[in-house]
């Protein structure tokens, strides 16, 4: 999985059954600054996009292949021992239901090249079938969250904080899921611009700043936050240009206070959605890179005093492995021709078998 944080690739070797998914090994491979910049540039319109996207996909897949090779080496396994690779690709545009009523979602990928480099069957293009069926194509992880974290007789919320944040609300008879809004994307971009660091480790920089309440109110006025699910978003909306527009009348705010305010934005938006859509939950399980931001986690706990906010690490699943494991699980669903999407999450006409198969 390479997500909207655009920092690199998390890969897992997972053993999946109907009842359980067990992560056996995990490998993380960082993007080079050049690849990260190239992928980020494709999130907004620019010259020669088709050419740059094709070469970007090739470069991305070569990183995927390195991750696969490292996992096989760790496990002392041959390619023939693996049923399939679930390769999500890198989302660069996500505009479902827009323009012509169907819209589109675009993930840079070259599954054919990954088959050639790995010798393993590849499952890819997980989102477009749901979009074709009238859905958002995102989030896709709530069905996996249900399989991994649901508890009989209890409401459980699972929050994935990558570049974008998405929430799953798990009940006995229903699953709800949607994108809350920005996760790390704005915080990371601002931190890199003003400190040269790729991200605000532990939220330490933000913790030293002061939240500007007027700026926070301006950020919270974004219409997306008030729109009801099903809904999904990405860097098409929450990008540096969006942030610059919000800051036009707040040029006097020190950068450290902007960082504190951006962190508070993510915390408040996510906490508000938990209270609105999962009020009965006693536990919020957080995964993704945002779970490592101790200041962000503390701010969410402050807004959810009646609930336990904890990292998935406490349940034995490191937060940076969850989404990669989800796409291993989704790949198995594709291999078995089983549906993996939910109308209650994406708003599609009904559940669909997701993904395209590239045989070895």
Buried (B, 14 or more C-beta within 10 A) or exposed (E): BBBBBBBBBBBBBBEBEEEEBEBEBBBBBEBEEEBBEBBBBBBBEEEEBEEBBEEBBEBBBBBBBBBBBBBBEEEEBEBEEBEBBBBBBBBBBBBBBEEEEBBBBBBBBBBEBBBBBBEBBBBBBBBBBBBBBBBBBBBBBBBBBBBBBBEEEEBBBBBBBBBBBBBBBBBEEEBBBBBBBBBBBBBBBBBEEBBEEBBBEBBEBBBEBEBBEEBBEBBBEBEBBEEEBBBBBBBBBBBBEBBEEBBEEBEEBEBBBBBBBBBBBBBBBBBBBBBEBBEEBEBBBBBBBBBBBBBBBEBBBEBBEEBEBBBBBEBEBBBBBBBBBBBBBBBBBBBEEEEBBBBBBBBBEEBBEBBBBBEB
